[in-house]
Amino acid sequence: MNRRLLLLRHAKSDWDTDAPGDFERPLAKRGRRDAPRIGQWLSERPELHPGLVIASPAERARETVVLVLETIGGDKVDITWDQRIYGASPGELIEVLKEVPAETGSVMLLGHNPGLEQLLGILCPDVEMSAGGKLFPTGTLAYIQLAGHFADLEPGTGVLEKIIRPRELD
């Protein structure tokens, strides 16, 4: 059985806030607009709806998850808030994904750069990585097909089907 992995970078965060630290930074106005737009794109593709969401517990990631799932009607989707995703390397993200139950067919991993973009490059080595760092801007969703179980995840085992950036949804 093929598995689906949706990599979603949190939407645009607000740098001009009185949040006590990076972890507590909320979404910016643009982020609160873009997250539902990605959710709308997903709502039109029910075959891509995740059975499980694994997300960073950072405030901007939490807000993004809520806005996306509200838009797709995903109130019954299991969400795991995993501290390891915040600041994770691609190897750490692979270890998180290897813990996904075998019966799970579709997972959304919601986190941060540079880890998500690097993970995309490791799983799908044919993807041309952007020298300017714009391959995976905030709010971007990558849809990847995987062969086998998440427990068997290895470099080069993914096929990138699509990258959706909020600006492309205008």
Summary of the structure (lengths in Angstrom):
residues: 170
radius of gyration: 14.7
end to end distance: 34.6
largest distance: 46.9
contacts: 567
relative contact order: 0.23
helix: 37%
strand: 22%
